[in-house]
Amino acid sequence: MGHEPLVKIAIELEKIALEDEYFKKRKLYPNVDFYSGVIYKALGFPTDMFVILFTIPRVVGWLSHWIEFLNDKEKKITQPLQNFVGHKTRHYVPID
């Protein structure tokens, strides 16, 4: 069975992070995407595809929550409203 060198590096980075005071103090842990990236790399996916590969499963969850919200007649499942405070419109500026 083959060995992926990035897995060894990832495991070592995780150990270092879990022992580092900065991470411990803030209760920061490597999330699922940390190892997902290693797996995607081992499977041969180009690195620039990682963002979309991380996003696809999340969209399923977001849509599931939305469907639950729509089907909840008592509207118990809801999140507080968010007020966007950014620019409402922006003009396109080519990068040429």
MARTOR-240915 format. One line per field, with one value per residue (C-alpha): x, y, z. Coordinates in steps of 0.5 Angstrom, whole numbers. Layout:
<rs>
c1 c(X_...)
c2 c(Y_...)
c3 c(Z_...)
</rs>
This chain:
<rs>
c1 c(0_3_4_2_8_3_-1_5_6_-1_-1_6_3_-4_1_5_-2_-5_1_2_0_-3_-8_-9_-11_-16_-19_-17_-16_-15_-22_-24_-22_-15_-15_-20_-14_-9_-14_-16_-9_-7_-13_-10_-14_-11_-10_-14_-20_-20_-25_-30_-29_-30_-36_-40_-42_-43_-48_-52_-52_-55_-60_-62_-63_-67_-72_-73_-74_-79_-83_-83_-90_-88_-82_-78_-72_-69_-63_-63_-63_-57_-56_-51_-47_-43_-44_-50_-47_-41_-38_-34_-27_-23_-16_-13)
c2 c(0_7_12_20_24_30_25_25_32_34_29_33_40_37_35_42_46_42_43_50_55_60_55_52_58_60_53_52_45_43_42_37_41_41_33_34_38_33_27_32_33_25_24_28_34_41_46_51_46_46_52_49_42_44_48_43_39_45_48_41_43_50_48_42_48_52_47_45_52_53_46_49_52_54_57_55_54_60_65_72_77_79_87_88_94_94_98_96_97_97_99_94_96_91_89_90)
c3 c(0_-2_3_2_5_6_11_15_15_16_22_25_24_27_33_33_33_39_43_41_47_42_39_46_49_43_43_36_32_25_22_17_11_14_12_6_3_4_1_-5_-6_-6_-11_-16_-15_-17_-11_-15_-14_-7_-5_-10_-7_0_-2_-5_1_5_0_1_8_7_2_7_13_8_6_14_15_9_12_19_20_27_24_30_26_24_25_26_20_18_16_10_11_5_-2_-5_-12_-15_-22_-26_-27_-32_-30_-36)
</rs>
